[in-house]
Amino acid sequence: IGDTVVRSRLFIWDNADSDLPSVTPFVRVKIPTAREELGLGTGKTDVGAGVELDKRLHQVFVFGDVGYTVVGKVPGLDLRNRTTVGFGVGKELSESTTISGMLDWRSAVVAGNPNPAEFTGVLSYKLSSSVTLSPNGFVGLTSGSSDFGLGLQMSFRFGSF
């Protein structure tokens, strides 16, 4: 098990009838829960922020985000802060199920290393109005990325304003 990431969003503009995309700023905190001695994490907290944009276009939706993370400093390692950019497209298969694909790019945390870029596919299933389960898989597109990976994300929505 790796580090734990807590992320919160604030929906400031979310009007499906508008020609404008929805705008959602977010904050992200990586809590160092991975075993540092096994090389699974840095043992430091990272903090980031960014903004997401998304828009429904007929039967599909498009989305993107840009963010910046301040990486926790580790003595002896010259870790750099990270910029991230992503965009994708998705389709609602039913009221409870969506499928999407996205291209993600991140600046390398270690100077001189190649920047990672990945293509990720996600199938999201709403278990309830407040809980979503999303199995996902990715394929690395650059030498700075892992070759492939699988994951499972569970999202909880607290309140509705």
Secondary structure, 3 states (H helix, E strand, C coil): CCCEEEEEECCCECCCCCCCCEEEEEEEEEECCCCHHHCCCCCCCEEEEEEEEEEEECCEEEEEEEEEEECCCCCCCCECCEEEEEEEEEEECCCCEEEEEEEEEECCCECCCCCCEEEEEEEEEECCCCEEEEEEEEEECCCCCCCEEEEEEEEECCCCC
